[in-house]
Amino acid sequence: MVDALAALTGRAKSNLSRTLKAMIGYGLIRMERDGRKLAPKLIHDRVVLELALTGPHRQPYRRKETDHE
């Protein structure tokens, strides 16, 4: 199943495996046995992302100046 997903997405199998592990860690998917292979399965049918547009303000990132600039 991961081979098919790698072919479908055009991503290297190793990169895809890292992404799937991260998604497992976030609770988005689980891996289930499909015969002798593992297949990713969705845990939820949707994900809602809430972003606060107000709140604590951070200073914008500024690149540190160095002596050679």
C-alpha positions as CSV (number, residue, x, y, z in Angstrom):
1,M,0.0,0.0,0.0
2,V,2.8,2.4,0.8
3,D,4.4,1.5,-2.5
4,A,1.2,2.5,-4.3
5,L,0.9,5.7,-2.4
6,A,4.5,6.6,-3.2
7,A,3.9,5.9,-6.9
8,L,0.7,8.0,-6.8
9,T,2.3,11.0,-5.1
10,G,5.6,10.8,-6.9
11,R,7.4,10.9,-3.5
12,A,10.3,8.7,-2.4
13,K,9.2,5.8,-0.2
14,S,11.6,6.9,2.6
15,N,10.2,10.5,2.6
16,L,6.6,9.2,2.5
17,S,7.3,6.9,5.4
18,R,8.6,9.9,7.5
19,T,5.5,11.9,6.6
20,L,3.2,9.0,7.6
21,K,5.0,8.6,10.9
22,A,4.5,12.3,11.6
23,M,0.8,11.9,10.7
24,I,0.5,9.0,13.1
25,G,2.2,11.1,15.8
26,Y,-0.4,13.8,15.3
27,G,-3.2,11.3,15.5
28,L,-4.4,11.8,11.9
29,I,-3.8,8.2,10.6
30,R,-3.1,4.7,11.8
31,M,-1.4,1.9,10.1
32,E,-3.5,-1.3,9.6
33,R,-2.5,-4.7,8.3
34,D,-3.8,-5.5,4.9
35,G,-2.7,-9.1,4.4
36,R,1.1,-9.0,4.8
37,K,1.4,-5.3,4.1
38,L,0.6,-2.2,6.2
39,A,-1.8,0.4,4.9
40,P,-2.5,3.9,6.2
41,K,-6.0,4.5,7.3
42,L,-7.6,7.9,8.2
43,I,-8.8,8.2,11.8
44,H,-11.0,11.3,11.2
45,D,-13.0,12.4,8.1
46,R,-12.0,16.0,8.5
47,V,-9.5,18.3,10.3
48,V,-10.4,21.8,11.5
49,L,-7.5,24.2,11.9
50,E,-8.1,27.3,14.1
51,L,-5.6,30.2,14.0
52,A,-5.8,33.1,16.4
53,L,-5.5,36.3,14.4
54,T,-5.1,38.4,17.6
55,G,-3.2,37.7,20.8
56,P,0.3,37.9,22.0
57,H,2.5,39.7,19.4
58,R,5.9,38.5,18.6
59,Q,8.7,40.6,17.1
60,P,9.3,39.8,13.5
61,Y,12.3,37.6,12.8
62,R,15.4,39.6,12.0
63,R,18.5,38.1,10.6
64,K,21.5,38.7,13.0
65,E,24.2,40.8,11.5
66,T,27.6,39.4,11.5
67,D,31.1,40.9,11.3
68,H,31.6,39.9,7.6
69,E,28.5,41.8,6.3
